[in-house]
Amino acid sequence: MQFNSFSYLIFLTGAVIVYWALPVRFRRIFVLMASLFFYATLNVFFVAVPLFICCMVYLLSRRMLAEPLKAKQWMALGISCALAILIFFKYRDFLLVNVNTLLAWIGASPIHMARAIALPLGISFYTFEAIGYLIDVRQGRLAKPNFMDLCLFFMFWPNIMSGPIVRGRELIPQLKFQFGFEPRFAFEGIDRLIWGLVQKNVIANTLGLWVGKGFSSNAAGAPSTIDGWFLAIAFGLQIYFDFAGYTNMAIGAARLLGVTLPENFRYPYHAATPPDFWARWHMTLSRWIRDYLFFPINAKFKGAPLAL
């Protein structure tokens, strides 16, 4: 069930109506069940992946808080496990080919594994969120974890598939769902949802057809220099409107539930310089890299205080 499909719009409409009709005490379990159902429609077997990461983060976070002197080791274990899962699914075939090449070079038997394993959708997003959560717990920015909070945080259906990447301390408080309905939730959510559908279904998909024909090996003759430039620009726009469309649909769906997700794009092609472009493109990933990689490395090697 993709965001830009009729089945998703039917699911979203029904879920939003039921959500606001339910008493507050039942909303959390309903959103979790709806999120599990949504992810299961993508691949029922891969529901186990985010649930496993959720359990791992929950147990290791509790160990970090219970054993402060070993918190760094527990955090490192959690980050290693999360990255190992991500690498297994995303780079498994590449690693297998290279390992077998090395084994053949030394005369050892190759490793035989089934190679037809699909990639769980959204695995990069909730892996980064898991790593960020563990670091925040280690640095005292999050209180004692609640398993239900973590399940909702990692499985929240509006952003599990295509982001934006959120932090526990900015999303989990909203997942209490204790606010009442306000008309602005509907207006703002529908506005972003429609704009996201236009970006994906009308602009990105149309550009995709043109770009696909232009770069096709069956195209009549080689494209001219001008054609090549136009195709390159069209491909860049297709990527942007595809990703931004999914992001806007995610933000819109969350807004229909009264939840605010962070912005992920800010007119990147209006940027004046390359650094400005990357400050506008996939902003939640850029700030994740800044706060969880650049600042800690900078603080370690320069002795500067870490302030996120």
Order of alpha helices (4+ residues) and beta strands (2+ residues): alpha-alpha-alpha-alpha-alpha-alpha-alpha-alpha-alpha-alpha-alpha-alpha-alpha-alpha
